[in-house]
Amino acid sequence: MSAPEILQFVTAVDCYPNVSVAYRILLTVPVTVASAEKSFSKLKLLKNCLRSTMLQDRLNGLAMCSIEKDILDNIDFDIVINDFASRN
């Protein structure tokens, strides 16, 4: 059985609540570690000696664009430009 199947079984049986909590923690740790590693590797690519003078806000924005590239690919830039132009 895989870990999610074991969690479903332990939750359905409901006789060991501490085991259920332990499996939930076990299943969330790899996701948080992987996302942190991804963020730091992207940050290392962005922050090199040539870009060490950039401010924190700009670095945060570039890092978010680089990390969430799949979301950024789906954005229609014409809508964003028109929205920005209408606000000024």
C-alpha positions as CSV (number, residue, x, y, z in Angstrom):
1,M,0.0,0.0,0.0
2,S,1.2,3.5,-0.7
3,A,1.3,6.2,2.0
4,P,-1.9,8.0,0.9
5,E,-3.8,4.6,0.9
6,I,-2.5,3.9,4.4
7,L,-3.6,7.3,5.5
8,Q,-7.1,6.7,4.1
9,F,-7.3,3.4,5.9
10,V,-6.1,4.7,9.2
11,T,-8.6,7.6,8.9
12,A,-11.4,5.3,8.0
13,V,-10.7,2.9,10.9
14,D,-10.3,5.9,13.3
15,C,-8.8,3.8,16.1
16,Y,-5.3,5.4,16.2
17,P,-5.6,9.2,15.9
18,N,-1.9,9.7,16.5
19,V,-1.0,7.5,13.6
20,S,-3.3,9.6,11.4
21,V,-1.6,12.8,12.5
22,A,1.9,11.2,11.9
23,Y,1.0,10.1,8.4
24,R,-0.4,13.6,7.5
25,I,2.9,15.1,8.6
26,L,4.8,12.4,6.7
27,L,2.9,13.2,3.5
28,T,3.4,16.9,3.7
29,V,7.1,17.0,4.5
30,P,8.4,16.1,1.0
31,V,6.3,18.7,-0.7
32,T,7.5,21.5,1.6
33,V,11.1,20.4,1.2
34,A,10.9,20.1,-2.6
35,S,9.3,23.5,-3.0
36,A,11.9,25.1,-0.8
37,E,14.7,23.5,-2.8
38,K,13.1,24.7,-6.0
39,S,12.9,28.2,-4.7
40,F,16.5,28.3,-3.5
41,S,17.9,26.9,-6.7
42,K,16.0,29.5,-8.7
43,L,17.2,32.2,-6.4
44,K,20.8,31.1,-6.9
45,L,20.3,31.4,-10.7
46,L,18.8,34.9,-10.3
47,K,21.2,36.3,-7.7
48,N,24.7,36.3,-9.1
49,C,27.5,38.8,-8.8
50,L,26.2,40.9,-11.7
51,R,22.8,41.3,-10.1
52,S,23.9,41.7,-6.5
53,T,23.0,45.4,-6.6
54,M,19.3,44.8,-7.2
55,L,16.8,45.7,-4.5
56,Q,14.9,43.1,-2.5
57,D,11.5,43.9,-4.1
58,R,12.8,43.4,-7.6
59,L,14.5,40.2,-6.6
60,N,11.3,38.9,-5.0
61,G,9.4,39.7,-8.2
62,L,11.9,38.0,-10.5
63,A,12.0,35.0,-8.2
64,M,8.2,34.6,-8.2
65,C,8.1,34.9,-12.0
66,S,10.8,32.3,-12.3
67,I,9.4,29.9,-9.7
68,E,5.8,30.1,-10.9
69,K,6.6,30.1,-14.7
70,D,3.8,27.7,-15.5
71,I,1.2,30.2,-14.2
72,L,3.0,33.1,-15.9
73,D,2.8,31.3,-19.3
74,N,-1.0,31.3,-19.1
75,I,-1.3,35.1,-18.5
76,D,-2.6,37.2,-21.4
77,F,-0.3,40.2,-21.4
78,D,-2.7,42.4,-23.4
79,I,-5.2,42.2,-20.6
80,V,-2.6,43.1,-18.0
81,I,-1.3,46.1,-20.1
82,N,-4.9,47.4,-20.7
83,D,-5.7,47.1,-17.0
84,F,-2.5,48.9,-16.0
85,A,-3.1,51.6,-18.6
86,S,-6.7,52.1,-17.5
87,R,-5.6,52.8,-13.9
88,N,-3.3,55.7,-14.8
